[in-house]
């Protein structure tokens, strides 16, 4: 086999890999789980299960978990790319402890939600979940968007459309192209994913207070991405440093995490009260 034939085979193989990545990167990105590990009731939380529809007709499922406080803020929780809402009950408990109501919802294809996940589909799902909270009487000044990991990109996008009381981004990447380039440096990830889930660009259009939360020990989404997001956010903004890895940092950080969230939300409430 001569040299030019080897080169041709190599080029064609590489192109096949690029085309395959372009066509099937969704399979690498989304890792939904349908089995419900635990309900809020089993975790000692009061809740209401809500089934609702996205604008394209896909049926979605979520849990509304009220706190014991009256007229409290509501946290619209955008989870990450794996599992489902049943793995986020510790977060709901933390927000309840600081006096916030929580609406956990599953994107299409996750948990009991129907359909198949996609970038545009996740945006539709977030808009529909926001409508659920608004139908319960919350105005935008009482709704906080919270996004963890991939959910931060979804939350940031929606915050460019409807300005919430605040936006919290925890362990979130700057863009899908950036994080893809980290894991697949041999692929033209910018070409493959385009401007998908571009959190940093969204932050340039977000006008509400922003809290960025990240750990220097995050092994999946590097700390520098959190610092870059903080730099891109407009004032007022704050940064909360976690301890530990990507999935367990908020638990390992313990009371410092809870106090950081509480202080940020209190500062937002005080500002609203003063205006």
BELZIGI-V17367 format. One record per residue. N is the residue number from 1. RES is the residue in one letter. PHI is phi in degrees with one decimal (NA if undefined). PSI is psi in degrees with one decimal (none if undefined). D_LAST is the distance of its C-alpha to the last C-alpha in whole Angstrom. Layout:
n=N res=RES phi=PHI psi=PSI d_last=D_LAST
n=N res=RES phi=PHI psi=PSI d_last=D_LAST
//
This chain:
n=1 res=X phi=NA psi=123.6 d_last=77
n=2 res=X phi=-80.6 psi=170.5 d_last=76
n=3 res=X phi=-61.2 psi=-44.1 d_last=73
n=4 res=X phi=-65.3 psi=-34.1 d_last=72
n=5 res=X phi=-68.2 psi=-39.0 d_last=72
n=6 res=X phi=-62.5 psi=-42.4 d_last=70
n=7 res=X phi=-62.7 psi=-43.9 d_last=67
n=8 res=X phi=-61.2 psi=-44.2 d_last=67
n=9 res=X phi=-61.9 psi=-41.7 d_last=67
n=10 res=X phi=-62.7 psi=-43.6 d_last=64
n=11 res=X phi=-64.7 psi=-44.3 d_last=62
n=12 res=X phi=-65.7 psi=-37.9 d_last=63
n=13 res=X phi=-64.2 psi=-43.8 d_last=61
n=14 res=X phi=-62.8 psi=-43.3 d_last=58
n=15 res=X phi=-62.6 psi=-38.2 d_last=57
n=16 res=X phi=-63.6 psi=-39.4 d_last=58
n=17 res=X phi=-64.4 psi=-43.4 d_last=56
n=18 res=X phi=-63.4 psi=-45.9 d_last=53
n=19 res=X phi=-63.3 psi=-42.8 d_last=53
n=20 res=X phi=-61.7 psi=-41.8 d_last=53
n=21 res=X phi=-63.2 psi=-39.0 d_last=50
n=22 res=X phi=-64.6 psi=-41.1 d_last=49
n=23 res=X phi=-78.7 psi=-29.1 d_last=50
n=24 res=X phi=-125.8 psi=18.6 d_last=49
n=25 res=X phi=-65.3 psi=-21.5 d_last=46
n=26 res=X phi=-57.2 psi=-33.4 d_last=44
n=27 res=X phi=-69.6 psi=-26.5 d_last=47
n=28 res=X phi=-81.9 psi=-27.8 d_last=46
n=29 res=X phi=-84.7 psi=-44.0 d_last=42
n=30 res=X phi=-102.0 psi=131.5 d_last=42
n=31 res=X phi=-132.8 psi=69.3 d_last=43
n=32 res=X phi=-73.8 psi=150.7 d_last=42
n=33 res=X phi=-120.7 psi=134.0 d_last=44
n=34 res=X phi=-94.0 psi=-30.0 d_last=44
n=35 res=X phi=-68.4 psi=133.5 d_last=46
n=36 res=X phi=-88.8 psi=115.2 d_last=43
n=37 res=X phi=-72.9 psi=-35.7 d_last=43
n=38 res=X phi=-163.5 psi=142.0 d_last=41
n=39 res=X phi=-92.4 psi=160.9 d_last=39
n=40 res=X phi=-57.0 psi=-37.4 d_last=36
n=41 res=X phi=-59.6 psi=-41.6 d_last=38
n=42 res=X phi=-67.3 psi=-22.4 d_last=41
n=43 res=X phi=-93.8 psi=6.4 d_last=38
n=44 res=X phi=81.2 psi=24.7 d_last=37
n=45 res=X phi=-117.4 psi=137.6 d_last=34
n=46 res=X phi=-72.3 psi=143.2 d_last=33
n=47 res=X phi=-159.7 psi=163.7 d_last=33
n=48 res=X phi=-125.9 psi=124.9 d_last=33
n=49 res=X phi=-83.0 psi=132.3 d_last=35
n=50 res=X phi=-127.2 psi=127.4 d_last=34
n=51 res=X phi=-105.4 psi=132.8 d_last=36
n=52 res=X phi=-149.7 psi=167.8 d_last=35
n=53 res=X phi=-113.8 psi=141.5 d_last=36
n=54 res=X phi=-78.5 psi=169.0 d_last=34
n=55 res=X phi=-62.5 psi=-25.7 d_last=35
n=56 res=X phi=-91.6 psi=10.3 d_last=38
n=57 res=X phi=93.0 psi=-2.7 d_last=39
n=58 res=X phi=-74.0 psi=132.0 d_last=40
n=59 res=X phi=-79.9 psi=133.9 d_last=39
n=60 res=X phi=-124.0 psi=163.2 d_last=37
n=61 res=X phi=-133.1 psi=142.5 d_last=36
n=62 res=X phi=-154.8 psi=170.2 d_last=33
n=63 res=X phi=-123.1 psi=123.7 d_last=32
n=64 res=X phi=-96.1 psi=120.1 d_last=29
n=65 res=X phi=-120.9 psi=98.0 d_last=29
n=66 res=X phi=-78.1 psi=152.3 d_last=26
n=67 res=X phi=-90.2 psi=-177.0 d_last=25
n=68 res=X phi=-88.9 psi=-3.0 d_last=26
n=69 res=X phi=-85.1 psi=147.2 d_last=22
n=70 res=X phi=-90.5 psi=146.6 d_last=21
n=71 res=X phi=53.1 psi=37.5 d_last=18
n=72 res=X phi=-83.5 psi=166.9 d_last=18
n=73 res=X phi=-74.0 psi=158.0 d_last=17
n=74 res=X phi=-115.9 psi=131.8 d_last=20
n=75 res=X phi=-96.7 psi=119.2 d_last=22
n=76 res=X phi=-91.2 psi=111.9 d_last=24
n=77 res=X phi=-98.3 psi=117.3 d_last=27
n=78 res=X phi=-103.2 psi=109.0 d_last=29
n=79 res=X phi=-84.5 psi=178.4 d_last=32
n=80 res=X phi=-80.9 psi=-163.0 d_last=34
n=81 res=X phi=-86.8 psi=-3.4 d_last=38
n=82 res=X phi=-127.7 psi=159.4 d_last=40
n=83 res=X phi=76.6 psi=-141.0 d_last=40
n=84 res=X phi=-165.6 psi=-174.0 d_last=38
n=85 res=X phi=-64.3 psi=-21.4 d_last=35
n=86 res=X phi=-68.9 psi=-13.3 d_last=38
n=87 res=X phi=-96.1 psi=8.0 d_last=38
n=88 res=X phi=-116.9 psi=17.3 d_last=34
n=89 res=X phi=-71.4 psi=-27.5 d_last=34
n=90 res=X phi=-65.2 psi=-36.6 d_last=33
n=91 res=X phi=-66.1 psi=-41.7 d_last=30
n=92 res=X phi=-60.4 psi=-40.5 d_last=29
n=93 res=X phi=-63.6 psi=-40.3 d_last=30
n=94 res=X phi=-63.4 psi=-45.5 d_last=28
n=95 res=X phi=-66.3 psi=-37.4 d_last=25
n=96 res=X phi=-60.5 psi=-39.5 d_last=26
n=97 res=X phi=-63.3 psi=-29.3 d_last=26
n=98 res=X phi=-96.4 psi=12.7 d_last=23
n=99 res=X phi=87.8 psi=22.3 d_last=22
n=100 res=X phi=-110.1 psi=140.2 d_last=21
n=101 res=X phi=-76.2 psi=157.3 d_last=23
n=102 res=X phi=-136.1 psi=137.8 d_last=25
n=103 res=X phi=-119.3 psi=107.6 d_last=27
n=104 res=X phi=-92.8 psi=131.1 d_last=30
n=105 res=X phi=-136.7 psi=152.3 d_last=32
n=106 res=X phi=-98.6 psi=134.6 d_last=35
n=107 res=X phi=-64.0 psi=163.1 d_last=35
n=108 res=X phi=-53.7 psi=134.0 d_last=39
n=109 res=X phi=89.1 psi=-10.4 d_last=42
n=110 res=X phi=-105.2 psi=144.0 d_last=40
n=111 res=X phi=56.2 psi=-127.7 d_last=41
n=112 res=X phi=-92.7 psi=-0.6 d_last=41
n=113 res=X phi=-74.3 psi=142.2 d_last=40
n=114 res=X phi=-83.7 psi=179.2 d_last=42
n=115 res=X phi=85.3 psi=-170.7 d_last=43
n=116 res=X phi=-128.7 psi=133.3 d_last=43
n=117 res=X phi=-68.1 psi=144.9 d_last=40
n=118 res=X phi=-156.9 psi=164.4 d_last=39
n=119 res=X phi=-59.1 psi=-53.5 d_last=37
n=120 res=X phi=-64.3 psi=-35.5 d_last=36
n=121 res=X phi=-62.5 psi=-40.3 d_last=36
n=122 res=X phi=-65.0 psi=-35.4 d_last=34
n=123 res=X phi=-66.0 psi=-42.7 d_last=31
n=124 res=X phi=-60.1 psi=-41.0 d_last=32
n=125 res=X phi=-63.7 psi=-42.3 d_last=32
n=126 res=X phi=-64.0 psi=-39.8 d_last=29
n=127 res=X phi=-63.9 psi=-40.8 d_last=28
n=128 res=X phi=-66.1 psi=-39.1 d_last=29
n=129 res=X phi=-64.8 psi=-38.5 d_last=28
n=130 res=X phi=-62.2 psi=-40.3 d_last=24
n=131 res=X phi=-61.5 psi=-35.3 d_last=26
n=132 res=X phi=-60.6 psi=-47.7 d_last=27
n=133 res=X phi=-63.7 psi=-40.4 d_last=24
n=134 res=X phi=-66.7 psi=-32.6 d_last=22
n=135 res=X phi=-68.6 psi=-19.6 d_last=25
n=136 res=X phi=-87.4 psi=2.3 d_last=24
n=137 res=X phi=102.1 psi=2.7 d_last=21
n=138 res=X phi=-81.4 psi=129.9 d_last=19
n=139 res=X phi=-92.1 psi=173.1 d_last=16
n=140 res=X phi=-65.1 psi=-23.7 d_last=15
n=141 res=X phi=-73.4 psi=-8.3 d_last=12
n=142 res=X phi=-116.3 psi=10.5 d_last=14
n=143 res=X phi=-115.2 psi=128.0 d_last=17
n=144 res=X phi=-111.0 psi=128.5 d_last=18
n=145 res=X phi=-87.9 psi=125.8 d_last=21
n=146 res=X phi=-122.2 psi=123.1 d_last=24
n=147 res=X phi=-126.4 psi=128.6 d_last=27
n=148 res=X phi=-108.6 psi=130.2 d_last=30
n=149 res=X phi=57.3 psi=-123.2 d_last=33
n=150 res=X phi=-56.5 psi=-34.2 d_last=33
n=151 res=X phi=-61.0 psi=-26.3 d_last=30
n=152 res=X phi=-64.9 psi=-37.2 d_last=28
n=153 res=X phi=-66.6 psi=-39.5 d_last=30
n=154 res=X phi=-66.4 psi=-45.7 d_last=29
n=155 res=X phi=-61.9 psi=-41.2 d_last=25
n=156 res=X phi=-64.0 psi=-40.4 d_last=25
n=157 res=X phi=-61.0 psi=-46.3 d_last=26
n=158 res=X phi=-68.0 psi=-28.1 d_last=25
n=159 res=X phi=-71.0 psi=-14.9 d_last=21
n=160 res=X phi=-81.2 psi=-15.7 d_last=22
n=161 res=X phi=-99.7 psi=-40.2 d_last=23
n=162 res=X phi=-133.4 psi=116.4 d_last=20
n=163 res=X phi=-79.3 psi=114.2 d_last=17
n=164 res=X phi=-83.2 psi=179.8 d_last=16
n=165 res=X phi=-64.1 psi=-33.5 d_last=13
n=166 res=X phi=-164.5 psi=161.8 d_last=16
n=167 res=X phi=-126.5 psi=126.4 d_last=19
n=168 res=X phi=-116.2 psi=124.1 d_last=22
n=169 res=X phi=-114.8 psi=115.2 d_last=25
n=170 res=X phi=-115.2 psi=122.5 d_last=28
n=171 res=X phi=54.5 psi=47.1 d_last=31
n=172 res=X phi=-107.1 psi=146.6 d_last=31
n=173 res=X phi=-85.8 psi=163.7 d_last=33
n=174 res=X phi=-74.8 psi=-41.3 d_last=32
n=175 res=X phi=-161.7 psi=159.8 d_last=35
n=176 res=X phi=-66.1 psi=-34.2 d_last=37
n=177 res=X phi=-63.0 psi=-40.4 d_last=40
n=178 res=X phi=-64.1 psi=-49.1 d_last=39
n=179 res=X phi=-70.7 psi=-32.9 d_last=40
n=180 res=X phi=-65.0 psi=-39.4 d_last=43
n=181 res=X phi=-64.6 psi=-29.5 d_last=44
n=182 res=X phi=-67.2 psi=-42.3 d_last=44
n=183 res=X phi=-89.5 psi=-24.4 d_last=46
n=184 res=X phi=-132.1 psi=66.4 d_last=48
n=185 res=X phi=-64.5 psi=-17.1 d_last=49
n=186 res=X phi=-86.0 psi=-3.1 d_last=52
n=187 res=X phi=-109.9 psi=149.0 d_last=50
n=188 res=X phi=-79.4 psi=73.8 d_last=48
n=189 res=X phi=-61.6 psi=-31.2 d_last=45
n=190 res=X phi=-61.7 psi=-39.1 d_last=43
n=191 res=X phi=-70.5 psi=-39.8 d_last=46
n=192 res=X phi=-68.9 psi=-45.8 d_last=46
n=193 res=X phi=-104.3 psi=-10.7 d_last=42
n=194 res=X phi=61.8 psi=-133.5 d_last=41
n=195 res=X phi=-100.1 psi=27.3 d_last=37
n=196 res=X phi=-62.0 psi=138.6 d_last=36
n=197 res=X phi=46.4 psi=54.7 d_last=34
n=198 res=X phi=-90.9 psi=84.0 d_last=32
n=199 res=X phi=-62.4 psi=-44.0 d_last=29
n=200 res=X phi=-61.8 psi=-43.8 d_last=29
n=201 res=X phi=-64.2 psi=-37.6 d_last=29
n=202 res=X phi=-61.6 psi=-38.9 d_last=26
n=203 res=X phi=-61.8 psi=-26.2 d_last=24
n=204 res=X phi=-66.5 psi=-18.4 d_last=24
n=205 res=X phi=-107.2 psi=-5.6 d_last=23
n=206 res=X phi=-82.9 psi=130.3 d_last=20
n=207 res=X phi=-113.3 psi=3.7 d_last=16
n=208 res=X phi=-93.1 psi=166.3 d_last=15
n=209 res=X phi=-59.4 psi=143.2 d_last=15
n=210 res=X phi=-126.8 psi=134.2 d_last=18
n=211 res=X phi=-116.2 psi=124.3 d_last=21
n=212 res=X phi=-105.6 psi=129.9 d_last=24
n=213 res=X phi=-123.1 psi=127.1 d_last=27
n=214 res=X phi=-159.2 psi=157.2 d_last=30
n=215 res=X phi=-114.2 psi=137.6 d_last=34
n=216 res=X phi=-64.1 psi=-19.4 d_last=36
n=217 res=X phi=-95.8 psi=8.9 d_last=39
n=218 res=X phi=-63.3 psi=116.6 d_last=38
n=219 res=X phi=-90.4 psi=-8.9 d_last=41
n=220 res=X phi=-104.2 psi=-49.8 d_last=40
n=221 res=X phi=-116.7 psi=105.6 d_last=37
n=222 res=X phi=-56.5 psi=150.2 d_last=38
n=223 res=X phi=-54.7 psi=-35.4 d_last=35
n=224 res=X phi=-61.8 psi=-25.4 d_last=35
n=225 res=X phi=-69.3 psi=-40.9 d_last=33
n=226 res=X phi=-62.9 psi=-41.7 d_last=30
n=227 res=X phi=-66.3 psi=-35.4 d_last=30
n=228 res=X phi=-66.9 psi=-39.4 d_last=30
n=229 res=X phi=-64.6 psi=-41.9 d_last=28
n=230 res=X phi=-60.5 psi=-41.8 d_last=25
n=231 res=X phi=-63.1 psi=-36.2 d_last=26
n=232 res=X phi=-76.3 psi=-25.3 d_last=26
n=233 res=X phi=-70.2 psi=147.3 d_last=22
n=234 res=X phi=-82.2 psi=159.3 d_last=19
n=235 res=X phi=-72.4 psi=149.1 d_last=17
n=236 res=X phi=-77.9 psi=143.2 d_last=15
n=237 res=X phi=-149.6 psi=161.3 d_last=18
n=238 res=X phi=-147.1 psi=160.2 d_last=20
n=239 res=X phi=-128.5 psi=133.1 d_last=24
n=240 res=X phi=-121.8 psi=120.9 d_last=26
n=241 res=X phi=-91.6 psi=129.9 d_last=29
n=242 res=X phi=-94.3 psi=169.4 d_last=32
n=243 res=X phi=-118.0 psi=141.0 d_last=35
n=244 res=X phi=101.0 psi=-172.1 d_last=38
n=245 res=X phi=-82.4 psi=-174.3 d_last=39
n=246 res=X phi=-62.3 psi=-45.2 d_last=37
n=247 res=X phi=-90.0 psi=-24.5 d_last=37
n=248 res=X phi=-113.1 psi=4.8 d_last=37
n=249 res=X phi=-59.7 psi=-40.8 d_last=35
n=250 res=X phi=-67.6 psi=-28.1 d_last=32
n=251 res=X phi=-77.9 psi=-45.7 d_last=35
n=252 res=X phi=-64.0 psi=-33.1 d_last=36
n=253 res=X phi=-68.7 psi=-24.9 d_last=33
n=254 res=X phi=64.7 psi=-133.0 d_last=33
n=255 res=X phi=-64.3 psi=-28.9 d_last=30
n=256 res=X phi=-62.4 psi=-34.9 d_last=29
n=257 res=X phi=-66.9 psi=-50.0 d_last=28
n=258 res=X phi=-60.7 psi=-45.1 d_last=26
n=259 res=X phi=-64.5 psi=-36.0 d_last=24
n=260 res=X phi=-65.3 psi=-44.1 d_last=23
n=261 res=X phi=-63.0 psi=-45.0 d_last=22
n=262 res=X phi=-62.1 psi=-43.6 d_last=20
n=263 res=X phi=-63.9 psi=-40.1 d_last=19
n=264 res=X phi=-65.2 psi=-48.6 d_last=17
n=265 res=X phi=-64.8 psi=-35.4 d_last=16
n=266 res=X phi=-65.0 psi=-40.3 d_last=14
n=267 res=X phi=-64.0 psi=-34.5 d_last=13
n=268 res=X phi=-67.8 psi=-44.6 d_last=11
n=269 res=X phi=-63.8 psi=-40.2 d_last=10
n=270 res=X phi=-65.9 psi=-37.5 d_last=9
n=271 res=X phi=-66.7 psi=-41.7 d_last=6
n=272 res=X phi=-63.9 psi=-38.3 d_last=5
n=273 res=X phi=-69.2 psi=-29.0 d_last=6
n=274 res=X phi=-79.6 psi=-19.2 d_last=4
n=275 res=X phi=-87.2 psi=none d_last=0
//
